[in-house]
Amino acid sequence: MKKSGLKEAGGMEQVQKKSLRLTQYLMDLIQLELTGYGFEIGSPRHESKRGGHIILEHQEAARICKALKQEAIIPDYREPNMIRLTPVALFTSFQEVYETVQVLKKVMDGNLYENYENKRGIIA
């Protein structure tokens, strides 16, 4: 009989711990790599108040989300200016979180978001 992903991951408690470590790592990388690009972290900093996602606020959020999708990163856009990123603990590695921030930096450095309208599409 094949084990489920949750059992292989060490149970729900371990998955929750990894989720919080992933979101903290993501926030740390954003502060380190994306200072000066106009992003604000809108999620609570303390892990007891934070879930398994983070919110980035930016005036060009809708455009940035569209550009990220073109780079195979699937964010969730929330009105009026929020980018929701959710590293899924069962499937997402710390390397993938690092790569996501590098793609976000590439989108900003190359102004790739300027190719899109800054409004929600049919699918956000």
WOZI-V409732 format. One record per residue. N is the residue number from 1. RES is the residue in one small letter. PHI is phi as a letter, one per 40 degrees, with the letter a starting at -180 (none if undefined). Layout:
<<N RES PHI> <N RES PHI>>
This chain:
<<1 m none> <2 k c> <3 k c> <4 s c> <5 g d> <6 l c> <7 k c> <8 e c> <9 a c> <10 g g> <11 g g> <12 m c> <13 e c> <14 q c> <15 v c> <16 q c> <17 k c> <18 k c> <19 s d> <20 l c> <21 r c> <22 l c> <23 t c> <24 q c> <25 y c> <26 l c> <27 m c> <28 d c> <29 l c> <30 i c> <31 q c> <32 l c> <33 e c> <34 l b> <35 t c> <36 g g> <37 y c> <38 g g> <39 f c> <40 e b> <41 i c> <42 g c> <43 s c> <44 p d> <45 r c> <46 h c> <47 e c> <48 s c> <49 k b> <50 r b> <51 g c> <52 g c> <53 h a> <54 i b> <55 i b> <56 l b> <57 e b> <58 h a> <59 q c> <60 e b> <61 a d> <62 a c> <63 r c> <64 i c> <65 c d> <66 k c> <67 a c> <68 l c> <69 k c> <70 q c> <71 e b> <72 a g> <73 i b> <74 i b> <75 p c> <76 d b> <77 y c> <78 r b> <79 e c> <80 p c> <81 n a> <82 m b> <83 i b> <84 r b> <85 l b> <86 t b> <87 p c> <88 v c> <89 a d> <90 l c> <91 f b> <92 t c> <93 s c> <94 f c> <95 q c> <96 e c> <97 v c> <98 y d> <99 e c> <100 t c> <101 v c> <102 q c> <103 v c> <104 l c> <105 k c> <106 k c> <107 v c> <108 m c> <109 d c> <110 g c> <111 n f> <112 l c> <113 y c> <114 e c> <115 n c> <116 y b> <117 e c> <118 n c> <119 k a> <120 r c> <121 g c> <122 i c> <123 i b> <124 a c>>
